[in-house]
């Protein structure tokens, strides 16, 4: 099987990009010349070695090639020059120096520093750095594993989080010969100057929520839900929004839709108390899922703030933040949806609680779930106003904020937080500003990043790979079966044309969205990009690219501008692009069973996961994330 493809683009561009980051490799596939950052897999590989063992993402340097803790030097022996057998003395364990252990109010831009050690045999020593047990990595092929030390960074950390970190020494020439990890130190980052987090729960542990109510079935439980469907509609999520735990209305055993749905009354979930004393206002953030099968009044999901108030009945003022009553057949709430609720003009006092009630007294199916709850004491009442900085509902369109303000998403990851903001200019992709310091002169929009695909890089090429039971891409759903597979490879770039950088920082900032890929020995976040092959009748087959990390591969706007982000400190700078080369694992569509003919390749960045209401990453726009390219399979 062969494909008709466009001519490869200029080698100079690849040398400029790959030469700096990963060393240029040239290889031929049939009569086609591929310019790539690594030797592309031959017919016997699919991101794995010829014996079926994983080689990992070629964009990523797997700093923990076989075992992230390494093999201590005392376990390894060698042969001396005189032929006698000797044993390497163990490498000393590094000690940490800054930030001090237990530091608080640490700036979010922080270096991690440690005291260097010396190898007893005089070998060159490098260091692995772990933050919340996730190893930092540059992720750029051709660079040495680990770090020289004595510092790494500055790294970007999220506000108001506590991080633990460790360092391990290893021999540069024999990376498996490593010291023990250092004692773990921790630090807590500063708050953002606007709000303090007074309560937070990702439900991976029991923090003391109380379940009561009179429902005969479907009481709230904490755990990992089993997916269920009502006809074609998801009635219970197949996984929590993030992590390993969430609250949902009972487990539907074997996915039977009416096995344990809410019935015969209400099930009530009440949080532990939190202290809002001294706050000017409060906000509540959570992810929620709601399914209701019947149109009409009755079944509902209600979110309330319970505020102690001696003047109220039973001493508690119940403030409704949201009530969902519309059937999911008319309003699709039955996906994980980020929400922020704003509480204004209420007593801000201690012992306030959150209450979530699911009610179904009649016929039909009702299910609900919540995850990742946090409560924030706002220092200013700005969030309650309609002007700059005021909370807004993006569903309100142009009316969400007074002219000329726009309703804009806040933060890097979409958590449903929107504020009224003054429009700012982005970059003009076809004619960017002369220098990074020049004012943007592109289209006006919300402050923030904006990812697009540069279509000129997409040059599809067909090749054959051999898939074994040990091939990583089989388990990641990137191929359709074992044996010889024909794949359509192509390069995709994510270019940031927004008004600011897209900043993720260290992976530990967002533990809910990263998962450890056992086969590749590093962390992924799913669905950075999605690929579809279409014909005149519709969808033929699909592909997807799990994101290893976001980084600055090159600057499309300003030639030779140095990068700001790598896999240790993730992001894509304004005016830069992240390249996912065609030689990377899963950077393809499996077309083994596709008939010869003309097709359309559709590539989309940052698509919503099937069970999420919104894309993972916040952008100024989402309508420019998709491109389509004609391809021919012969």
C-alpha positions, -999 to 999 in steps of 0.1 A, spaced: 0 0 0 14 34 -9 3 70 -5 5 100 -28 20 128 -6 33 163 -10 70 170 -16 89 174 16 95 209 27 129 226 29 156 208 48 169 240 62 138 245 83 142 210 98 179 217 104 170 249 122 145 231 144 160 196 148 196 207 148 191 227 179 170 203 199 176 168 188 202 163 161 192 159 125 187 124 111 179 116 75 163 84 64 145 71 34 111 53 32 108 38 -2 115 66 -27 105 93 -1 130 114 18 120 120 54 137 148 73 133 140 110 147 144 144 153 107 148 158 78 126 122 68 118 111 33 128 119 6 103 94 -21 92 100 -40 124 93 -12 149 64 8 162 79 30 188 94 -2 202 127 -20 197 129 -49 173 125 -73 202 93 -57 212 106 -37 242 95 -1 245 117 26 233 94 54 246 84 86 229 112 98 207 104 133 218 110 122 253 143 112 269 132 86 293 154 96 322 144 64 340 152 40 311 146 8 331 142 19 367 137 55 377 155 48 410 185 34 391 208 6 402 231 16 430 268 15 423 273 -11 450 252 -35 430 273 -32 399 308 -47 393 334 -41 367 368 -53 356 399 -34 366 427 -26 341 448 -55 356 420 -80 350 409 -83 386 372 -77 394 363 -47 414 332 -31 427 322 5 424 318 23 457 283 36 462 276 72 451 269 95 480 233 106 484 228 142 476 214 167 501 190 195 493 198 232 499 169 254 487 141 262 490 144 254 527 124 224 539 89 235 549 92 269 533 59 288 528 49 317 506 74 304 480 73 323 447 57 303 419 89 309 398 114 289 419 148 272 414 154 238 431 190 235 444 211 208 460 246 201 471 268 183 446 284 150 453 316 134 441 319 99 426 345 78 445 361 68 412 360 103 398 333 95 372 312 124 359 280 127 380 246 140 369 213 143 388 177 133 385 151 156 401 116 144 412 87 167 421 58 148 438 75 117 425 73 128 389 108 130 373 117 163 356 129 158 320 139 181 292 123 156 268 146 166 240 165 139 222 202 142 220 206 160 254 222 142 283 200 125 308 194 144 340 210 177 351 244 190 359 233 208 391 235 223 415 201 239 405 173 234 380 149 261 370 134 285 375 104 262 373 68 273 373 46 261 401 9 267 408 -3 290 436 -12 276 470 1 241 465 25 221 486 52 202 466 76 175 477 109 171 459 140 148 458 173 145 440 192 114 429 228 113 417 240 89 390 270 82 368 267 100 335 284 71 317 264 44 335 230 60 344 219 28 362 246 33 388 228 57 410 226 69 446 196 66 469 172 95 465 177 124 489 155 130 518 123 146 505 118 183 512 86 203 507 76 239 502 43 257 498 38 283 471 23 318 477 -13 327 471 -22 348 440 -31 380 459 -68 376 450 -81 346 469 -71 320 495 -82 284 491 -100 275 523 -111 240 513 -100 215 486 -109 179 479 -101 157 449 -118 127 467 -88 104 464 -90 103 503 -118 105 528 -120 141 542 -152 135 560 -181 143 538 -215 132 553 -241 112 533 -277 112 544 -312 116 530 -343 94 524 -336 80 490 -344 42 487 -316 37 462 -287 56 446 -271 71 477 -238 91 472 -207 69 473 -170 77 469 -150 56 445 -144 50 408 -177 47 388 -187 19 364 -200 34 331 -237 30 324 -259 41 295 -296 47 291 -301 38 255 -274 57 237 -270 83 265 -243 80 291 -261 79 325 -231 74 347 -195 84 339 -170 58 332 -143 74 352 -138 103 376 -128 137 361 -93 133 375 -74 110 400 -89 78 413 -119 90 433 -151 111 430 -186 111 445 -214 96 425 -249 83 431 -242 46 438 -225 20 416 -244 6 387 -233 -30 389 -223 -44 355 -234 -10 340 -271 -18 345 -287 17 341 -315 13 367 -296 -9 392 -288 19 416 -300 51 402 -315 77 426 -350 66 435 -377 72 462 -364 105 476 -332 125 480 -296 116 487 -277 144 504 -239 150 504 -225 176 529 -189 188 530 -168 193 561 -169 229 574 -146 256 561 -138 291 573 -148 321 551 -142 346 579 -130 380 566 -136 372 530 -152 399 508 -169 371 487 -166 334 481 -163 312 450 -169 274 447 -154 254 419 -162 218 410 -166 193 382 -201 179 379 -220 152 359 -258 150 358 -282 127 340 -320 130 340 -340 109 316 -375 123 320 -387 157 307 -407 176 333 -406 187 369 -394 166 398 -359 150 396 -331 175 402 -296 182 413 -291 211 437 -259 227 449 -261 249 480 -239 268 504 -249 263 540 -240 295 560 -244 296 598 -270 323 606 -287 326 640 -316 344 624 -323 316 599 -345 285 606 -324 258 623 -295 284 624 -284 277 588 -290 298 557 -292 276 526 -281 296 496 -288 279 463 -259 281 438 -273 259 410 -304 238 404 -305 214 374 -339 202 364 -338 200 326 -337 165 311 -304 155 296 -323 147 264 -327 184 259 -296 198 277 -265 177 277 -253 179 313 -242 142 313 -205 149 307 -179 162 332 -185 200 333 -164 225 351 -184 250 372 -177 281 393 -203 295 417 -200 330 432 -214 338 466 -219 376 472 -237 396 499 -237 367 523 -223 364 559 -187 352 554 -182 331 585 -166 300 599 -183 265 598 -198 271 563 -205 239 543 -213 228 508 -244 206 503 -252 187 471 -286 170 468 -299 146 441 -336 140 442 -359 116 423 -394 108 437 -408 94 404 -402 75 373 -371 77 351 -334 76 356 -314 102 376 -277 100 383 -251 126 394 -214 128 402 -190 155 414 -152 158 415 -124 182 424 -142 206 447 -125 237 460 -137 268 479 -120 302 477 -122 332 500 -120 362 478 -100 392 491 -120 417 471 -157 419 460 -146 426 424 -157 391 414 -193 402 423 -193 432 400 -201 435 363 -170 453 353 -134 443 348 -126 413 369 -162 404 375 -174 368 372 -193 361 340 -211 332 323 -196 325 289 -229 310 278 -243 346 278 -223 355 247 -218 392 241 -242 401 269 -221 383 295 -200 415 301 -206 452 294 -190 466 263 -162 465 254 -153 437 279 -152 400 269 -160 370 291 -126 352 293 -115 319 308 -89 321 335 -59 299 341 -43 272 319 -66 243 326 -103 248 320 -120 249 355 -150 269 345 -137 302 358 -145 332 337 -140 369 343 -148 401 323 -116 414 307 -104 440 283 -97 427 247 -61 425 237 -43 418 204 -28 384 195 -2 377 169 -7 378 131 5 343 120 12 355 85 29 387 95 40 386 131 55 417 149 92 424 142 105 413 177 91 396 207 91 429 225 69 447 199 32 452 207 9 425 192 -10 437 161 -32 406 155 -69 402 161 -84 413 194 -96 387 218 -94 375 254 -60 376 271 -44 342 268 -28 316 244 -43 305 212 -31 272 195 -34 266 157 -20 240 134 5 251 107 -9 231 78 23 234 58 40 209 80 15 181 73 30 158 47 14 124 51 36 93 43 26 57 44 48 31 60 46 -4 75 54 -13 111 54 -46 129 34 -47 162 40 -73 189 22 -80 221 49 -58 238 45 -28 216 35 2 236 13 17 209 -9 -14 210 -19 -7 246 -24 30 239 -49 23 212 -27 37 184 -29 6 162 -57 -18 154 -40 -51 159 -9 -73 159 15 -80 131 22 -58 101 2 -26 101 1 2 76 1 36 91 -3 71 77 24 92 94 24 130 95 39 159 114 17 183 134 27 216 149 9 235 177 17 272 171 8 298 198 -7 329 181 -22 343 213 -14 373 234 5 353 261 23 321 268 5 288 275 21 278 308 16 244 325 49 244 344 58 212 363 36 182 357 29 181 395 8 212 391 -20 192 374 -18 157 388 -54 150 378 -46 153 341 -14 133 339 -11 95 340 20 74 342 26 54 310 42 22 323 53 12 289 70 45 281 83 52 316 70 87 318 38 107 322 12 115 295 -19 136 293 -44 122 269 -58 137 237 -35 165 231 -45 160 195 -71 139 176 -69 127 141 -96 115 117 -97 100 82 -129 108 63 -143 100 29 -174 114 11 -197 95 35 -181 104 67 -157 90 93 -135 61 82 -110 57 111 -93 77 138 -61 83 156 -49 102 186 -17 116 201 -12 114 238 8 145 249 41 137 266 47 174 272 43 209 258 75 226 249 90 253 226 104 234 196 111 266 176 99 302 171 78 306 140 75 343 146 111 354 154 139 333 140 165 320 164 146 332 195 156 308 224 129 285 239 114 292 273 97 258 280 107 222 280 93 190 294 105 199 329 88 233 328 61 228 303 44 254 280 44 270 245 55 306 243 37 332 224 53 331 189 66 296 194 55 261 182 56 226 196 64 200 169 51 165 170 72 149 143 59 122 120 84 97 135 69 99 170 49 70 184 11 74 177 18 103 154 -3 85 127 -35 69 117 -36 31 113 -50 26 77 -43 -11 75 -80 -19 67 -87 13 46 -95 8 10 -74 26 -17 -89 60 -26 -90 97 -19 -96 108 17 -94 139 40 -71 139 70 -85 160 98 -63 170 126 -75 188 158 -56 202 187 -69 203 223 -102 185 216 -126 177 244 -123 142 258 -155 122 250 -168 126 286 -157 162 291 -178 193 282 -149 215 273 -113 212 260 -87 206 287 -66 237 280 -80 273 280 -75 292 247 -88 325 233 -105 305 205 -113 269 197 -127 273 162 -92 275 147 -78 243 162 -87 220 132 -72 216 97 -81 193 68 -57 179 42 -64 158 12 -46 125 11 -46 95 -14 -42 59 -3 -31 37 -31 
